[in-house]
Structure formats: C-alpha cells, structure tokens
Amino acid sequence: MLTIKRGSERSKRLQWGLVLSCMGVVFGDIATSPLYALRVAFGGRSGLSVTPDHVLGVLSMVFWLLIVVVCLKYALLIMRLDNKGEGGIMALLSLVQRTVADRPKLRQLVLSIGLLGAALFFGDAVITPAISVMSAVEGLKLAAPSLKELILPITLVILVILFLIQRRGTAFIAGLFSPVMVLWLLVIAVIGANSIAKTPVILEAINPIHALHFMLEAKMKFFIVLGAVVLVVTGAEALYADIGHFGIQPIRVAWVTFVFPALVINYLGQGALLLRDPAAVSNPFYLLAPSWGLLPLLCLATFATIIASQAVISGAFSLSAQAVRMRYLPRLSVRHTSDGRAGQIYVPAVNWTLGFGTAALVIGFGASSKLAGAYGLAVTGTMVVTTLLAFGLLRRIWRTTRWVTGLLFLMFLLMDLVLLLANIPRIQQGGWVSLAIAGAVYLILSTWTLGRELLLRRLNEKAVPLEELVLRFESNPLPRVPGTAVYLTASRFGAPLSLLQNMKVNKILHQQIIVLTVVTRDEPWIPLEDRVKIRSFGDQIYRVRIYYGYNQEPDIPDAMMQLKPQGLEMDVATTTFFLSREHMIASSREGMSTWRERFFIRMAMNAENAMRFWRIPADRVVELGLMVEL
C-alpha cells in the first residue's frame, strides 16, 4: 500500500509540473490579449461611447466568448480529437484524411480545407509578434510620454533580436517562460481584482442578458465590436496544438484553475475602471496599475509578449517541418538546436520570412490598434477550418446520433461564421494583410502538393514494373559488380527511372539492388519495429519502404540499419546511393496551368539538397539527371 501511495504522489507532482510548464508555451498568446482587446473594442471604427450599458454589454460578450469558444469548444471538445496524443492542424488533417481515404473527391476537399488552415496559421504567426510586442511597448505613452516617438524603433529592435536569437535555439531561455507567465497572470489578476473591489457592480457583466441587450441596442455596431472582442480568444488554437507536448489534462487544469480566472478578473477590472473613468479607454490595461507600478508592468508585459511571440514562431517551425515531411512543402533546411530535445528546431527560411513580414507590419501600421483588423480575420478563419475538419470526427468521440452530431456541429460553425463575418468589415482596416499572407502560403502549399502529384504521374507513365525488369535481367543479364546500390524513388510502384538510366548508360548492375521509398504516414510516430518493410524479387533485388510519422526526423542510413534483423545484409559505408535530379519543363499538357508549373519548378530548384535532407553520406551519392515534361 505504501508503494502505491508514493507512486500516486509522484504522479501528482509530475502532473502539476506539466501544468506549470505549459503556462509559458500554451497560453502566451491568449494571456497577453488583455493588453489590447478592450482598447480596440471601444476605439477605432466602432466609435462606441463608454457608457455603463456598453461597458457591461462588451464585458458580458468577453466573458461568454471565453466560456463558449475556449472552455466548451476547444478545452472540452476539440482537444479530444488527438492523433495518437498529438494535436494541431496537421494532426487533425491527417486524422480526417484517414477517415475518408476511400473517397478521393472528399479527401481532396479535406486536404484543401486543411491547407487553408495551415496558411491562416502562418498569417497568425506573422501578425502575433507585431501586435503583441507593439501593444506592450505602447505603455511608454503613459510611463514616459516624452519617449512615445521611440515606440516604433524599440519594437523593431526587440523583434530583430527575437528573430536573430532563433538560430541559437530557445533552450537557454525556455526555463524562464513558465515563471514569467505565471508572474504575469498573477499581476494582471491582482490589478484587476483591485479595480473590481472599487466598482463591484461590474460583476453583473457575467449575466448574459447584458450581452443580449447590447446586441439588440447597438444593432450594426454590435458586429463591429464583436470583430474586436474576438481578440480575447486569440491563441485558443494553441490549447489543441500543444497537447502532444504536455497532454490534455495538464492544459485543461492550467486553463480552468489559473489562466481563465486571471483573464476574467483582469477584463472585469478594466471594465470597472471604464465605469469609474471613461477617459481611461485610451489604454485601460496600463491605467489599471498605480503610477509607481507602471514601469515594472511595462517591462513585465514586454517579456510576456516576447514569450507569446516565441511560442508562435516555434509553432511555425514545427508546422513547416511537418508540412515538409508530409510533402506539402518543398524540402527545407531544418536545424536542431538541442541535443536533448528533438522538438527544438530552427528553420532559417521560415524564420527570416516571418521576421521580414513582422517588421513590415510594424512599420506599415505603426500602432497595435491598427493591426487588430488584420489579426481578427486570421484567428476566426482558423477557427472555422478547425470546426469543419472536426465535423467528421464528432460522432466518434461523442458516440451520438447523426442528428445530435449535426446540431452540435452547426452550433459551433454558426458561431465561428458570425465571428468571421464580424471581421469582414475590417478587411479595409488591415484585414487584407492576413488574407494576402494566407493566400500566398496557400498558393505555395497547394501548388507544391499538386505539382508533386503531377510529377509522380509523369514519372509513373515512364515507369517499368519491377517484376518485368527482373524478367529482363533473366533473359538479358548485365554484368554485376560487387556492392550494394540503393535507388531512391518517391513512387511506391515500378522501377525508378534512375535505375533504368544507369542500366542504359553504364550497362552494369550492382550485386545487390535496393529500390527505396520513404513514406510519411498520417500519424505522428511509427514504432521502430514497424519502420522498415522488405519485399524480395529474387536475384538479390529488393523493394524497401521506410515508414516515418509526420513528427519524426527522416534518417535513411540509421533506418537501413534495421534491414539486417530482417535478413538483408548491407554496409551503409560501402553502399552507393543513386538519386535522380529531375529537370522539369512546363508544358500545356493536362495538369496544372503553365504559370503554376513554372512556380512549382522554381520551388523544386530551390529545395534543400536531397542528400542533406535524408542524411546520406556525400561521398556515397551518385546523382542522375532526368528530363521530365510536366
């Protein structure tokens, strides 16, 4: 009995350790929303007067939006849709595609929706650092009005430093993330509670009647304000995306017991301040603090927004790496920044693209309130995509009738669409930026996906079944030289063209021939015992498939060490790897439009070298050029 008790206590300590750890990674974005959400709701295009009815109405909207979107939709429902413990848009896309594998048209529709969700996430990743850091630094207007002209330069300096240190990895500062975020939440809860104590009538905002009354009284202004209020749920997607790192239960516990109460208290505190002093609408968050605490709060807010920015940047790195492994993006250089943690990676191309885009937004918009319009569309668009993808899986987790599932789906989809429509008027105020970013990323993802399918189709047109090739060897044998030759091919069927080209040009074959295909499955992890599959065609000719999950790093030499236990002897150090380099030509044949084919070819030319990507020793590689007309 004593052993069981100690084990239980250890499990509890571990659970609470995960609860603390997830604070700095999962909730950085949503926890910094109080910096700007209410200021944007009452300012700008809405022109909403700061009256008691309006304050109670807006705060009621804030409270119930947090309840419905974050507590019910994400924490209770969406987080249950894990793909072997992993979450996020790619995990959900893989999970849904598996359920429609036998329906090609529906699978293609699901893929398009999933790629759109990934594109919107990248839009979010560009905007989050800009709006978060700028909103924190804008506290200088109150702390030191004479320095307000320095807000833009200081914001840019912080962002430049943030993107420069990415190549060094975040391990050296990751330990500070959770304590700083816990301190941040405690501080905003304390200053919010102090304000509520002075004006307790604000607690009436919890009553949804105030939100309903505001909707009926404000009419069209309600939708304008709703487009700003949605900023309180930015970062809700992170609850789902990070379940693979911390688990479902620790994230839920952290949200319910600490993050959600702190946010609600702070928002209500800002509302109480507006009831006492409507002029505080210029910056209700910073004006909650006493004058002596303004500067320390500014510093703490800056650290908190850096953490929020770091979380979304790291998320963009992870999503990019997953997209590359799943063949939705061309091969990119992925560098590991930690020997102990496989998830800590640095993707230079993504980092500098995000850095340039973020700096451009800061310079172009000049104020966080102007960036809010761009932010809302990215957030609500991602929410709609998540709901659409989740629809096909709701019956599996709730085990209810089709009618109940449909009703539940329609309820959440209607809510998401209303939030999205509320942000449509903000397109002219900056919303076009998120649409442009998402459109550009979607073009890249969809063009690469379609281009790869087209390339494989063209290669398969010229392919010869491996069985037929073996029969040719038997009837017209070629000289065999000692050693092993590995021919890499993306096609799962037929002999690779590099093998046919080698036979045609050199007129010899190695003693042992392996046709190798790397397959990324729609699940996060493939166990070692299922990593390699071998099929023998006789005469020492084999087809080998190496399977990885989308969260696993491919390493061909390491994986081929698993061939020996299955009876296939080979020495990687003396093996020759044949890679094909396709020289593609755009054509007017059926497939893609000519301009997209040229775009695909350009991306392929700039892709990471296959030798480095697959970690094949450079001195063991032979590249053969192939001409392919798309």
C-alpha positions in Angstrom: 0.0 0.0 0.0 2.9 2.3 0.8 4.4 1.8 -2.7 1.1 2.7 -4.3 0.7 5.8 -2.3 4.2 7.0 -3.2 3.6 6.3 -6.9 0.4 8.3 -6.7 2.1 11.2 -5.0 4.9 11.1 -7.7 2.2 11.1 -10.4 0.5 14.1 -8.9 3.8 16.0 -8.7 4.5 15.2 -12.3 1.0 16.3 -13.3 1.4 19.7 -11.6 4.9 20.0 -13.0 3.3 19.7 -16.5 0.6 22.2 -15.5 3.3 24.7 -14.6 5.4 24.0 -17.7 2.6 24.5 -20.1 1.9 28.1 -18.8 4.8 29.6 -20.8 4.2 27.8 -24.1 0.5 27.2 -24.4 -1.0 30.4 -23.0 1.4 33.1 -24.1 -0.8 34.4 -26.9 -4.2 34.4 -25.1 -2.7 35.6 -21.9 -1.4 38.8 -23.5 -4.7 39.7 -25.2 -5.8 42.0 -22.3 -3.1 44.4 -23.5 -5.2 45.5 -26.5 -8.6 43.7 -26.7 -10.8 46.2 -24.8 -8.9 49.2 -26.1 -9.7 48.1 -29.7 -13.3 47.2 -28.9 -14.1 50.8 -27.7 -11.8 52.6 -30.1 -11.3 52.9 -33.8 -14.1 52.2 -36.2 -16.6 51.2 -33.6 -16.9 54.7 -32.2 -18.6 53.1 -29.2 -19.3 55.5 -26.3 -18.1 54.4 -22.9 -21.5 54.2 -21.1 -22.3 51.8 -18.2 -24.6 49.8 -20.5 -22.0 49.5 -23.2 -19.3 48.5 -20.8 -21.4 45.8 -19.2 -22.5 44.6 -22.6 -19.0 44.3 -24.0 -17.6 42.7 -20.9 -20.5 40.2 -21.0 -19.5 39.4 -24.6 -15.9 38.9 -23.5 -16.8 36.5 -20.6 -19.2 34.3 -22.6 -16.9 34.2 -25.7 -14.2 32.8 -23.4 -16.7 30.3 -22.0 -18.1 29.1 -25.3 -15.0 29.2 -27.6 -12.2 28.3 -25.2 -13.9 26.3 -22.4 -16.6 24.4 -24.4 -15.3 24.2 -28.0 -11.6 23.8 -27.5 -11.0 22.5 -23.9 -14.0 20.2 -23.8 -14.5 19.1 -27.4 -11.6 19.8 -29.9 -8.9 18.6 -27.5 -10.4 15.2 -27.6 -9.5 14.8 -31.3 -5.9 13.8 -30.7 -3.9 11.8 -33.3 -2.1 9.4 -31.0 -1.6 12.1 -28.5 -0.7 14.8 -31.0 -2.8 17.9 -31.8 -2.7 20.8 -34.2 -4.0 21.5 -37.7 -1.7 18.9 -39.3 -2.7 16.2 -36.8 -6.4 16.9 -37.4 -5.9 17.0 -41.1 -4.2 13.6 -41.0 -6.9 12.2 -38.7 -9.7 13.3 -41.0 -8.0 12.2 -44.2 -7.7 8.7 -42.7 -11.5 8.5 -42.3 -12.1 9.5 -46.0 -9.2 7.5 -47.6 -11.7 5.6 -49.8 -13.4 8.7 -51.1 -10.9 10.6 -53.4 -13.0 13.7 -54.0 -13.9 14.2 -50.4 -10.2 13.6 -49.4 -9.1 16.3 -51.8 -11.7 18.7 -50.3 -10.5 17.9 -46.8 -6.9 18.5 -47.9 -7.8 21.9 -49.4 -9.5 22.9 -46.1 -6.6 21.7 -44.0 -4.0 23.5 -46.2 -6.1 26.7 -45.8 -6.0 26.3 -42.0 -2.2 25.9 -42.1 -2.0 29.0 -44.3 -4.1 31.0 -41.9 -1.8 29.9 -39.1 1.2 31.3 -40.9 -0.7 34.6 -41.2 -1.3 34.5 -37.4 2.5 33.8 -36.9 3.4 37.0 -38.8 0.9 39.2 -37.0 1.2 37.9 -33.4 4.7 39.1 -32.7 4.0 42.5 -34.3 0.7 43.3 -32.4 1.9 41.7 -29.1 5.2 43.4 -28.7 4.0 46.7 -30.0 1.0 46.8 -27.6 3.4 46.2 -24.7 5.8 48.9 -25.7 3.0 51.4 -26.3 2.8 51.6 -22.5 5.6 54.1 -22.9 3.0 56.7 -23.8 1.8 56.6 -20.2 5.1 55.7 -18.4 7.2 58.3 -20.2 5.2 60.4 -22.7 8.3 62.2 -23.9 9.5 58.8 -25.3 6.4 58.0 -27.3 8.4 58.6 -30.6 10.6 55.7 -29.6 7.8 53.1 -29.5 8.3 52.1 -33.1 12.2 51.8 -33.0 12.1 49.9 -29.7 9.5 47.5 -31.0 11.6 46.8 -34.1 14.8 46.4 -32.0 13.1 43.8 -29.8 11.7 41.9 -32.8 15.1 41.9 -34.6 16.8 40.5 -31.5 14.0 37.9 -31.1 14.4 36.6 -34.7 18.2 36.8 -34.5 18.4 34.5 -31.5 16.3 31.8 -33.1 19.3 30.2 -34.7 20.8 29.7 -31.2 17.8 27.8 -30.0 15.5 28.7 -27.1 16.7 26.1 -24.6 18.7 28.7 -22.7 15.6 30.9 -22.1 12.9 28.3 -22.1 13.2 27.8 -18.3 12.1 31.4 -17.8 9.0 31.1 -19.8 6.6 29.5 -17.3 7.7 31.5 -14.2 7.4 34.8 -16.1 4.0 33.8 -17.5 2.8 32.7 -14.0 4.0 36.1 -12.6 2.3 37.9 -15.5 -1.1 36.2 -14.8 -0.8 36.8 -11.1 0.0 40.5 -11.6 -2.9 41.1 -14.1 -5.3 39.3 -11.7 -4.2 41.4 -8.7 -4.6 44.7 -10.5 -7.9 43.6 -12.0 -9.2 42.4 -8.6 -8.2 45.8 -7.0 -10.2 47.6 -9.6 -13.2 45.3 -9.2 -13.2 45.9 -5.4 -13.6 49.6 -6.1 -16.5 49.1 -8.5 -18.1 45.7 -7.8 -21.1 46.4 -10.0 -19.0 45.2 -12.9 -19.6 41.6 -11.8 -23.1 42.0 -13.3 -21.4 41.6 -16.7 -21.3 37.8 -16.1 -25.1 37.8 -16.7 -25.5 37.1 -20.5 -28.6 39.3 -20.5 -26.2 42.3 -20.8 -24.6 40.9 -24.0 -28.1 40.2 -25.4 -29.3 43.7 -24.5 -26.2 45.3 -26.1 -26.7 43.3 -29.3 -30.3 44.5 -29.6 -29.5 48.1 -28.7 -26.3 48.5 -30.7 -27.5 46.7 -33.8 -24.8 47.0 -36.6 -22.3 48.4 -34.1 -22.6 45.0 -32.3 -20.9 43.3 -35.2 -18.1 45.9 -35.4 -17.5 45.5 -31.7 -17.7 41.7 -31.9 -14.9 41.8 -34.5 -12.7 43.4 -31.9 -13.9 41.3 -28.9 -12.9 38.1 -30.8 -9.3 39.2 -30.0 -9.8 37.8 -26.4 -9.7 34.3 -27.8 -6.5 34.6 -29.9 -4.3 31.7 -29.0 -7.2 29.3 -28.3 -5.9 27.1 -31.1 -2.7 26.6 -29.0 -4.6 24.6 -26.4 -5.1 22.0 -29.1 -1.8 22.3 -30.9 0.3 21.7 -27.9 -1.4 18.6 -26.4 1.4 16.5 -27.8 4.0 18.3 -25.6 2.1 18.4 -22.3 -1.0 16.2 -22.5 -4.7 17.1 -22.5 -5.3 17.1 -18.7 -2.4 19.5 -17.7 -3.6 22.0 -20.2 -7.2 21.8 -19.1 -6.2 22.1 -15.5 -4.0 25.1 -16.1 -6.7 26.8 -18.1 -9.6 26.2 -15.6 -7.7 26.8 -12.4 -5.4 29.6 -13.3 -5.4 31.2 -16.7 -9.1 31.6 -17.3 -9.8 33.1 -13.8 -6.8 35.5 -14.2 -8.0 36.7 -17.6 -11.6 37.2 -16.5 -10.6 39.1 -13.4 -8.4 41.4 -15.5 -11.0 42.0 -18.1 -13.6 42.8 -15.5 -11.1 45.0 -13.7 -10.6 47.0 -16.9 -14.4 47.3 -17.3 -14.7 48.6 -13.7 -12.1 51.2 -14.5 -14.1 52.3 -17.5 -17.2 52.7 -15.3 -15.2 54.9 -13.0 -13.3 56.8 -15.6 -14.5 56.6 -19.3 -11.4 58.6 -20.3 -9.3 55.5 -19.4 -10.4 53.9 -22.7 -7.2 55.2 -24.2 -5.4 52.3 -22.5 -7.5 50.6 -19.9 -4.9 47.8 -19.2 -1.9 50.0 -18.2 -4.2 52.5 -16.4 -5.2 49.7 -14.0 -1.7 49.9 -12.5 -0.8 52.5 -9.9 1.6 55.2 -11.1 4.6 53.6 -9.3 3.9 50.2 -10.9 3.5 51.4 -14.5 7.2 51.0 -15.5 7.6 47.5 -13.9 4.3 46.4 -15.5 5.6 47.7 -18.9 8.8 45.6 -18.5 6.8 42.5 -17.5 4.4 43.0 -20.4 7.3 43.2 -22.8 8.7 39.9 -21.5 5.2 38.3 -21.7 4.7 39.4 -25.3 8.2 38.1 -26.3 7.2 34.7 -24.8 3.9 34.8 -26.8 5.8 35.6 -29.9 8.4 32.9 -29.3 5.6 30.3 -28.9 4.0 31.1 -32.3 7.4 31.3 -34.0 8.3 27.9 -32.6 4.9 26.6 -33.7 5.6 27.9 -37.3 8.9 26.0 -37.3 7.2 22.8 -36.2 4.3 23.2 -38.7 6.8 23.8 -41.5 8.8 20.7 -40.6 5.6 18.6 -40.5 4.4 20.0 -43.9 7.8 19.1 -45.5 7.6 15.5 -44.2 4.1 15.2 -45.4 5.1 16.5 -48.8 3.0 19.7 -48.7 6.2 21.9 -48.8 9.5 21.5 -50.7 12.4 20.3 -48.6 13.6 23.0 -46.3 16.8 23.2 -44.2 15.9 22.2 -40.6 18.5 22.6 -37.9 18.3 21.1 -34.5 19.2 23.5 -31.7 19.2 21.0 -28.8 20.8 17.6 -28.5 18.4 16.6 -25.7 15.0 17.7 -27.2 14.1 16.7 -30.7 11.3 19.2 -31.0 13.6 22.2 -30.7 14.3 23.1 -34.3 15.2 26.2 -36.4 14.1 26.6 -40.0 16.0 29.5 -41.5 13.7 30.2 -44.4 10.7 30.4 -42.2 12.4 32.5 -39.6 13.6 35.2 -42.0 10.3 35.2 -43.8 8.4 35.7 -40.5 11.0 38.3 -39.4 10.7 40.4 -42.6 6.9 40.2 -42.6 6.6 41.2 -38.9 8.9 44.2 -39.3 7.0 45.3 -42.4 3.7 45.2 -40.5 5.1 47.2 -37.6 6.5 49.9 -40.0 3.4 49.9 -42.2 0.7 50.1 -39.5 2.6 51.9 -36.8 0.1 51.1 -34.0 -1.3 47.9 -32.4 -4.8 49.1 -32.7 -4.5 49.4 -36.5 -3.1 45.8 -36.6 -6.1 44.4 -34.8 -8.2 44.3 -38.0 -5.6 42.1 -39.6 -5.4 39.8 -36.6 -9.1 39.0 -36.2 -9.5 37.5 -39.7 -6.6 35.1 -39.3 -7.9 33.9 -35.9 -11.6 33.4 -36.9 -10.6 31.8 -40.2 -8.5 29.2 -38.4 -11.5 28.6 -36.0 -13.8 27.9 -38.9 -11.3 25.5 -40.5 -10.9 23.6 -37.2 -14.7 23.2 -36.9 -15.1 22.0 -40.5 -12.3 19.4 -40.1 -13.7 18.3 -36.7 -17.2 17.6 -38.0 -16.4 14.2 -39.4 -14.9 13.1 -36.1 -17.6 14.3 -33.7 -19.7 11.1 -33.8 -16.6 9.1 -32.9 -15.9 10.9 -29.7 -19.5 11.6 -28.5 -21.0 8.4 -29.9 -24.3 10.2 -30.5 -26.9 10.0 -33.3 -26.3 11.8 -36.6 -28.9 14.5 -35.7 -27.2 15.3 -32.4 -23.8 15.5 -34.1 -25.1 17.7 -36.8 -26.8 20.0 -34.4 -23.6 20.4 -32.3 -21.6 21.0 -35.5 -24.0 23.6 -36.8 -24.0 25.4 -33.4 -20.2 25.8 -33.4 -19.9 26.5 -37.1 -22.6 29.2 -36.9 -20.8 30.9 -34.0 -17.5 30.8 -35.9 -19.1 32.1 -39.1 -20.7 35.0 -37.1 -17.3 35.9 -35.7 -15.7 35.6 -39.1 -18.4 37.9 -40.7 -17.9 40.4 -37.9 -14.3 40.8 -39.1 -15.2 41.2 -42.8 -15.7 45.0 -42.4 -12.1 45.1 -41.1 -10.6 44.0 -44.4 -10.1 47.6 -45.4 -8.6 48.4 -42.0 -5.8 45.8 -42.3 -7.7 42.5 -42.7 -6.4 42.3 -46.2 -3.0 41.6 -44.8 -3.9 38.3 -43.2 -5.9 37.4 -46.3 -2.8 38.2 -48.5 -0.5 36.2 -46.3 -2.8 33.2 -46.1 -3.4 33.4 -49.8 0.3 33.4 -50.6 1.0 30.5 -48.2 -2.0 28.5 -49.6 -0.7 29.1 -53.1 2.7 27.6 -52.1 1.2 24.6 -50.3 -1.4 23.8 -52.9 1.0 24.3 -55.9 3.6 22.1 -54.3 1.1 19.4 -53.4 -0.5 19.4 -56.9 2.9 19.7 -58.6 4.3 16.6 -56.8 1.2 14.6 -57.8 1.7 15.7 -61.4 5.4 14.9 -61.3 4.8 11.4 -59.9 2.1 10.9 -62.5 4.5 11.8 -65.3 7.3 9.6 -63.8 4.8 6.6 -63.5 3.9 7.0 -67.1 7.5 6.0 -68.0 7.9 3.5 -65.1 8.5 -0.2 -65.8 7.1 -2.7 -63.2 9.9 -4.1 -61.1 8.7 -7.7 -61.9 9.1 -7.0 -65.6 12.5 -5.6 -65.1 13.6 -8.8 -63.2 12.4 -10.9 -66.1 14.5 -8.7 -68.5 17.6 -9.4 -66.3 17.0 -13.1 -66.5 16.7 -13.1 -70.3 19.4 -10.5 -71.0 21.7 -10.4 -68.0 24.0 -7.5 -67.4 27.4 -7.7 -65.7 27.1 -7.4 -61.9 29.7 -5.6 -59.8 30.3 -6.2 -56.1 28.5 -4.0 -53.6 25.0 -2.6 -52.9 23.2 0.1 -54.9 20.2 1.9 -53.3 17.9 3.7 -55.8 15.7 6.3 -54.1 12.3 6.9 -55.6 9.1 8.7 -54.5 7.0 6.3 -56.4 5.7 3.2 -54.5 5.4 1.2 -57.7 7.6 0.4 -60.6 11.3 0.6 -61.1 12.8 4.1 -60.6 14.0 5.9 -63.7 17.4 6.4 -62.2 17.8 2.6 -62.3 16.8 2.4 -65.9 19.1 5.3 -66.7 22.0 3.6 -65.0 21.4 0.4 -67.0 21.1 2.3 -70.2 24.3 4.4 -69.7 26.7 2.2 -67.7 25.2 -1.2 -68.8 26.1 -2.8 -65.5 24.3 -3.6 -62.2 25.5 -3.9 -58.6 25.4 -7.4 -57.0 22.6 -6.2 -54.6 19.9 -3.7 -55.7 17.6 -2.0 -53.3 14.7 0.2 -54.6 14.0 2.5 -51.6 10.9 4.6 -50.9 10.4 6.8 -47.8 6.8 7.0 -46.7 5.4 9.5 -44.2 2.2 8.1 -42.7 -0.7 10.2 -41.4 0.2 9.6 -37.8 2.8 11.3 -35.6 5.0 8.3 -34.6 5.9 5.0 -36.2 7.5 2.5 -33.8 10.9 1.1 -34.6 9.6 -2.4 -35.2 7.3 -1.1 -38.0 9.9 1.2 -39.5 11.1 -1.0 -42.4 9.3 -3.3 -44.8 11.1 -5.5 -47.3 9.9 -7.3 -50.4 12.3 -9.6 -52.4 12.0 -10.1 -56.2 14.8 -12.6 -56.3 18.3 -12.3 -57.8 19.2 -10.0 -54.9 16.7 -7.3 -56.0 14.6 -5.8 -53.2 12.0 -3.1 -52.7 12.3 -1.5 -49.3 9.9 1.0 -47.7 10.9 3.1 -44.7 7.9 4.5 -42.7 8.0 7.6 -40.6 5.4 9.6 -38.7 5.0 13.3 -39.5 6.7 14.2 -36.2 9.8 12.1 -36.9 13.0 13.1 -38.5 14.0 11.0 -41.5 17.4 9.4 -41.4 18.0 6.9 -44.2 21.4 5.4 -43.0 20.0 5.0 -39.5 16.8 3.3 -40.7 18.6 1.0 -43.0 20.4 -0.5 -40.0 17.1 -2.2 -39.3 17.4 -4.3 -42.5 19.9 -6.8 -41.0 17.5 -8.2 -38.4 15.1 -8.9 -41.3 17.7 -10.8 -43.3 19.0 -8.2 -45.7 22.8 -7.7 -45.2 24.3 -4.4 -46.2 27.0 -2.0 -45.1 26.0 1.7 -45.5 29.6 2.7 -45.6 30.2 0.8 -48.8 26.8 1.3 -50.4 26.2 3.6 -53.4 23.0 5.8 -53.2 21.6 6.8 -56.6 19.5 9.9 -56.5 17.6 11.3 -59.5 17.5 15.0 -60.2 14.5 15.8 -62.3 14.9 18.7 -64.8 11.3 19.7 -65.3 9.8 21.6 -68.3 6.5 23.3 -68.1 4.1 22.2 -70.8 0.5 22.7 -71.9 -0.5 19.1 -71.1 -3.4 18.5 -68.8 -2.4 19.0 -65.2 -1.7 22.5 -63.9 -1.7 25.9 -65.6 1.6 26.8 -67.1 2.4 29.6 -64.7 1.8 27.2 -61.7 4.0 24.6 -63.3 6.8 27.2 -63.6 6.2 28.2 -60.0 6.5 24.5 -58.9 9.7 24.1 -60.9 11.2 27.2 -59.3 10.3 25.8 -55.8 11.8 22.5 -56.7 15.1 24.1 -57.9 15.4 25.9 -54.5 14.6 22.9 -52.3 17.1 21.6 -49.8 19.5 19.1 -51.3 18.1 15.6 -51.0 21.4 14.2 -49.8 21.5 16.5 -46.8 17.8 16.2 -46.1 18.0 12.3 -46.0 21.3 12.5 -44.1 23.1 10.4 -46.7 27.0 10.5 -46.7 28.0 12.8 -49.5 30.8 10.5 -50.7 28.3 7.7 -51.3 25.9 9.5 -53.6 25.6 9.5 -57.4 23.1 11.9 -59.0 21.5 11.1 -62.4 19.7 13.8 -64.3 16.2 13.1 -65.8 14.2 15.3 -68.2 10.5 15.4 -67.3 7.8 17.3 -69.2 5.0 18.4 -66.9 
